[in-house]
């Protein structure tokens, strides 16, 4: 072996280890999913300050930091609780815990530190109600939704509740009341949106979820009809939300009902197409549209916010 090859190998080994560690941390914290959580919190903050508060960079950045810590911590604990199920599913079996690349004890310490510091940081640097919403998200996600996935199809509804709370972190950080139509709009937007989103992905991977021992609506839904009807029902709810709330919110221009309604109707149309064919590609199309719908709806809502 030449000297050049030896040096390359010696340098390549640490680089490979570092890349593996980086990849494992990304998977352990579900970085991409956590980014979505943070984005919805940012959306909540921006509409809160646009509707009557004052934008503060210190509050904004501290809110992001605390929310990131909590989202990462929740992902770590979720994987700790589901490590055996993840090992049985091909799409999750290469995660660091089921693949035994990371000790469970170390993951527990990482998750505990992330969650604790995230909540404390939000409470001290941002707002006590923002910290409370973050804690409520963690409690419902880890102690209700995660264990319920093994016993009841109602877990998807509970999971949607947990996923609808992050915008309220930003809403509270922006100085707005959690007992307001604005807070209700943010909650319902994320809640209704998640149902077609989850319905589509659950049906696409129904064999995987069944193999992992999770109880989902789509487990025994071979034709996709049941899943599609659920997607249609909640797509209609999304559409009605976009239509009605601009007339209920003093802080939103009523013209905002137009993009909200149109975006929702596209989701209904795609869910109906899935119902007619029961085809995996139609479920996949619906799933990807839900990923497009949310940022578009958030941009439209922000644009038409701030009537006063």
BELWOVEN-V723151 format. One line per field, one symbol per residue. ss: DSSP state (H for helix, E for strand, - for the rest). psi: psi as a letter, one per 40 degrees, with the letter a starting at -180 (. if undefined). burial: # if it has 9 or more other C-alpha atoms within 8 Angstrom, else .. A space follows every 50 residues. Layout:
ss->???
psi->???
burial->???
This chain:
ss->--HHHHHHHHHHHHHHHHHHHHHHHHHH--HHHHHHHHHHHHHHHHHHHH ------HHHHHHHHHHHHHHHHHHHHHHHHH-HHHHHH------------ ---HHHHHHHHHHHHHHHHHHHHHH--HHHHHHHHHHHHHHHHHHHHH-- ----HHHHHHHHH--HHHHHHHH-------HHHHHHHHHHHHHHHHHHHH HHHH-HHHHHHH------------HHHHHHHHHHHHHHHHHHHHHHHH-- -E---HHHHHHHHHHHHHHHHHHHHHH--HHHHHHHHHHHHHHHHHHHHH HHH-E---
psi->hiddddddddddddddddddddddddddefdddddddddddddddddddd eeahhhdddddddddddddddddddddddddfdddddehdeeeeidddef ehidddddddddddddddddddddecidddddddddddddddecddddde dieeddddddddeedddddddddeeihegidddddddddddddddddddd ddddfddddddeeihidedegdeeddddddddddddddddddddddedhd ehhdeedddddddddddddddddddddfiddddddddddddddddddddd dddeifd.
burial->.....#.................#.######..##.##.########### #.#.....##.###################..#.######.########. .#....##.##############.########################## .##.##.###################.#....################## ####.#.#####.######.#..#########.##############.## ###..##########.##.######..#...######.###.##..##.# ##.####.
